[in-house]
Amino acid sequence: MQVDLQGKKVIAIGERDGVQATAIAAVARSAGAEVLLELNQCFV
C-alpha cells in the first residue's frame, strides 16, 4: 500500500512513550506533505 502525501496537509499526533510527533512529521514532510501541527500526548 502506498500513500501519496504530496501537497496534503497533516496533523501529526504522537505518543510520548511511543512514536513521537516529530518523527511522524519528519516522515510526512519527506513525502511532500505540509505539517500544520505536531502534538505529543501521554496515553496512560
Secondary structure, 3 states (H helix, E strand, C coil): CCCCCCCCEEEEEEECCCCCHHHHHHHHHHCCCEEEEEEEECCC
